[in-house]
Every structure is written in C-alpha cells, then in structure tokens.
Amino acid sequence: MSVDIQIRDLVKVYRSAPPAGAMGGGARPGPLPTRGRRRRPKIEVTALAGISLDVPKGSMFGLLGPNGAGKTTTIGILTTRVRATSGEAFVGGLSVAAQPQEVKRQIGVVPQRPNLDLALTAREILVFHGAYFGLPRATIRQRADELLERFQLTARAGDMVRGFSGGMAQRLSIARALMHDPQVLFLDEPSAGLDPQTRVLLWNLVRAEHQRGKTVLVTTHYMEEADALCDRIAIVDHGRIIAHGTPAELKAQVPGGYVLRLRFDRVEESLVERLRSVTGVREVRRDGGEAVDGDAATEDASTGWLDVYADRGGPLVPELLACAVSQGLELRDLHIAEPSLENLFLHHTGRSLRE
Amino acid sequence: MRAFFAMLARDIHVARRNLLPMLVQTLFQPMLFVVVFGRIMTGSGLMRQEYKSLLLPGIVAISMIFSGIMGVAMPLIADFQYTREIEDRLLAPLAPGWLAIEKVVAGMLQALIAGAVVIPTAWVVMGSGIELSFSRPLLLLAVALLGALLAAGLGLVLGCSVSQQFVGLMFSLVLAPMFFLGCTYYPWSALTSFPILQKAVLINPVVYASEGLRAALTPHVAHLPVLGLLVALVFFDAALLYLGLQRFDRKAIG
C-alpha cells in the first residue's frame, strides 16, 4: 500500500541563512536594509511563496525547476526537517507539522548533499539506520544484506564510506533510505554530479522501487530526466508552481510546441507583426532570458531576441528569414528547440532553465 | 526508546573505534601539565610538594570538561555545518530533543572515562607526596556525575552555537579562560588576596567542578562548602541543558 502527499499553500520565509543544501545557487535574498554598523543586516529569503500540490499514491512525481526555485525547501518541509512559515503538508494523511514522528516512519529520504555517517562502514550505516527505526535484529541483518546486494555494494560492505565514489555514496544513500521500508521515497537532485552510466543505473534502481508500489518524489533541474522518468511533473520557479501535469500535458501547453529563438541586429514592432502572421506561428515574444543578463546588446532596446512559438521548427526558417530580410534586418543568431519541458519553462518565465 | 539506545550504541561504537586518538587528544595536554608542574616544579623545589594534591583534582576537572566538549561540541559543529551526518538520526522517528539528550549521555560517558583514566595516571606521574582520599565515595560519585553533565552540557551549548570558522576563537576566548580561571591550577581559597576576582570567578561553572573534586578527593585542602558547590553544579547543569536543548532544536529544524 502506498501513500499520497498533499501540500496546501506552503510558505517558507528564511529569516536567517537557509540551511546548507536548501536554496542552491539561485538564492534570492530579499531587500537588504542599509548596512548599519550596529546591527547585522537581516536576511529574509522567501523560498516558497505559496505552493499547493497533490502527489497521487504510487506516482513517480518530479519537481522540476532551476536552483533556488524552492525544491529542496519543499522536500525539507515534507521530510520534517524544515518548519513551514505557513500552510500545511500531509504525507499519507498525516500532518507533517503535527505528527512528525509518524511521518518519518513513512518516508525515506535521499538528500541533495550526501550525508552518510563517515565514521561507519557501508554495512554499519544500514544496520544502525535500521536500529534507529527500531527494527528487529534479524530483519535488519536480512534487509541490509539484500539492499547491499541489490545496490551492488556487497563487495565494499565492510569498508568505511569515506573512500566511496560519488555514485557508490549515492547508491548507499538510497539503500539507507529504503532500510525501514518506507512508503514514500524522496530524492533531492539524485543525479546531480554523477556520470551518465551511474545516472542510468541510479534511475533503474529508483524505477524498480517505484514499481514495487512506492510513491516517489524527486527533484531535478534536468528536464530530459523529469520528462523521461516521471509520470507527473510540477514546474517550480521562485517558490511558486508555474505548471503541473503529465509530461505530455505539459508539453502540449506550449503554443505550437516548437520554439525558434532568433536574434536580429535590431527588432522592430513591424517585424513582430509580420512574423505573427506567418502560417504555423502561434506566438511571438520579445526579449528572452538573455536580454536580462545585461550584456551590451540589451542596452539598445531595439536589439534583441525574439522567441517564436510555432508548430514546426526548421521548415519555418526560410519564411521567417524572408520577413526579416524584407525589412532590411540582419539575423545574428538562431536556435531551434523541439517540443520539450524547457520550452514550457521558457514560455512561462521568459528564461531558460539551463542558465 | 530503542532508537535512543541505537544512537547511543552508534556513538559508543564510533568512540571505541577512535579510542586511542580520542584519549591522546583529551589527555595529552593535561598530562604535560602534570609533568611540568606536578613533577618538575615540585621535584626541583620551585613549588612545594603539597601543590601536587592541589593540582590533581583540577587536572581531573580540566580533562573531564575538555573531553565532554570535544566529544559533544566538535562533532555537532561539524555535523550541523559541514558533514550533515546527523541528518540520518534527525530523520529517525524520535523527537530531535532525544538526540540531543543522547549526545549529552555519550559526552558524559566520555568525560567519566577521561576522569577515571586521569586520576591514576596523574597519580603515578606525580610520584610520591600526593594525598588522595577515597573516603567520600558518594560525594565523589555525585561530583563526577554532575561534572560530567556540566562537560556534556557545555559541549551541547557550544556545539549548537559556535560555527566552524570560530572554533579557534572558542578555544582561546571561551575554553582557555574557563580553565585558567576555573580554580583548576589553584584552589579557590588561593584567590583570597584578589577579592574581586574571587567573586567574579564564581560565574564560571568549572570552579565548582574542580572545587567539588577537591572536596571529594583531597578533603584536607580548603575548598568551597560542599552543599553550595553541589547546588551550583545542579544549577549550571540544568541551565546548560535547557539552553542546549533549545539551541539544538533550533539547529535541527530549519
């Protein structure tokens, strides 16, 4: 039997530095008061600005978003490690805030930053973890052996984990999270920093757990990964959910599906109008993410990027180009994106997830 | 409760694995002190033989407090800021406060072991002329337990308050004055000629640990009244434990 997750209007405002691991590279400190000599500047970071979410039983759910979007904070709250400023979260109907100990029995957590107990061997890590959950000795022994085997760690079971490679440490982290046979598995950026083979191995292991009936909630900033593995996805940005659904539903939300990013020596409103009238073009937007980067080109408002949402990619290029040429404009750069979650993110935020 | 003992078992397991470095780390410096002041200075006649009996309880106090702090504060500082190893236990189905209490119990064990090792070692190193008495076993037990709790409580508070980059400052600005002004190398009565200092050091809990050990081990040396120092120890223990638990909770849950 697996359990579901419900999140209602979660808000989290950090008033001191957020815990390591949460708020990755993209932490956005709020307005800092002028640096007084007497007082330390107060940090106020809104990590979650009101998130509501339903993760159905037995689903493989992906939280997709850039660093600093609030993914880790969401996981932190769901796993009882972070106290929400307001809002509620439930795991299998249990309130995370009111019944944390019961919730902890239901969940297995694989953190973003490896936190294996460096003073122990791989086997001891599993054994002690089982003991922390009060499992009987025989169960602990049997499950530890089984997990070491399944995660291909038996050969190194007696070694201290200090010398483990990133992939081994990550496998052991997942094995540890499964020791007490939780109903929900949380994985926070599980494949960050792993080589492609290890990533594939890791995902096969996670998928196997999902097939055993566990609910899996995974965060990632790799769109392809979320697209390929998750049956449902929520896209988060700046502490809000900007879209959610199945990967197919999400991709269908992008007008046309394809995105052609064009950069001209300058952009005129008449060009935008003409491009809009081209057959197959659904939407034309000025100034994509790059424009905010503050490079020299953006100083001149008439120079910049156009995002053309259309139902085709390459075949549309000659026609778009013809429009530009007829107006005496020069094409400087061109990028064609096939239908993807990336396009959806771009469509919602005007920024690229990859930046 | 099984989770609590599993956590304690983990700490004991890890401590046993690092037993030798741990003992050297906490005992080496006090032992140097014993050699220099308890042996060389007294042996050369620069200090009187009686000083040995004054010094020994103080050295025991230093060793206990130091090992309690090293055993609780240092792992906590690293855990909370850097390795995050403690997270696996914070995710166990047990209120975080119990983990803090487990850390305190583990720290107390370390402090008691340190004390139990230092007494005979220092005794042997200092040689003849030392007058230890074990005629007050109950008092010794009480002082040892309260002192160990003091050590672990201090460790908990410091471990949840000091960040990694200030560990050096913690040693020089907190621990060093606490040890030097903790009536460890001299009895409290020796401060009679410094009345202001004599009053001021009473806010230092280490004073009560060393004076308490003097009252228990070398009762012939002048020491603070037993009842008073026991009350003071209980007070400081309770205060540090309360403060430490609060800070731990704040550190444990973001």
Interface residues (C-beta under 8 A of the other chain):
Chain A: Y14 P18 P19 A20 G21 A22 G76 T79 T80 R81 V82 R83 P100 Q101 E102 K104 R105 I107 V109 P111 R113 N115 L116 D117 L118 A119 L120 E124 I125 F128 H129 A131 Y132 F133 G134 R176
Chain B: R2 A3 A6 M7 A9 R10 H13 V14 R17 N18 Q81 T83 R84 E85 I86 E87 D88 R89 L90 L91 A92 P93 L94 A95 I253 G254
